[in-house]
């Protein structure tokens, strides 16, 4: 049986910042092939923590966005189980 390598990374594209905000992007890699897509979540750039791949503040907006990121990640791992 072949080993399946699956990773996800959430990030913001600093080249596409408008008015101090950017879309949260997700890169999914499966066996050295990757695809990048937008999550549809637009956040202020200064709130993004690239190491944690999350929004830093603890206000309602940040919690909501972090919950959406968690939901996207859960859906991706659920889809991986189907493979």
N, C-alpha and C positions, 0 to 999 in steps of 0.2 A: 504494500500500500504506500502510495506517495504522500509525503508530508506536505501539508498545506500551510503556507506562511501568509498570515493575514494581519495587516496593521492599519490603523486609522490615525490621522493627524489633523487637528483643527488649527487654523491659522488665519491671519488677515493679510491681504495683499496690499503692501504699503504703496504700490504704484497706482492703486485705484482708490485712493482716499479723496473724498469730496466733503468739504466743509467740516473736516475733522472726524468724519465717520467712514467706516468701511464695512463691507459684508464679511461675515465669518465664512471661510471656505473650509472644505473638508477634502483631504486626499486619502483615498482608499488604495492600498496596495495588496495585491493578491498574487503570490508567486512571481514577484519582480515586475509585474505589470500594474501600472497605477492609472487612476482616473481622479480628476479633481472636479468638484461641483460646489455650487453655492448652497448654503443652508437656508438662505433667505432671511438671516438674522443680521440686522444692521446695528452696529454699536459704535460708540465713541472710541477712537483709537487709544486714547490714554487709559481707558479702563481695561484693556486687554492684557492678560498675563500669558506670554508665549510659552513659558516653561510649564505652567499648569494647564494650558490650553483652555482657559476659562476667563470669565470676567471677574475682576478683583473686588468690586464693591459688594456690600451686603444689603443694598436697597431692593425694593420690589422689582424694578426693571431688570437689575442684574440677576436676581434669583430666577425670574421668569426666563431670561435668555439662557442661563446655565441649565435650567430644566429642559429647554428645547434642545440644547446641545446633547444632554444626556439621552433624550428620546431618540435623536438621530443616531447616536452611537448604539443604543439598544437595538434599534431597527436594523442597523448594519450587521451587528453580531447575530441577530436572529436570522437574517438572510444568509449569513455564512454557514449556519448550521444546516441549511437546506442543501448547500453544496456538498 
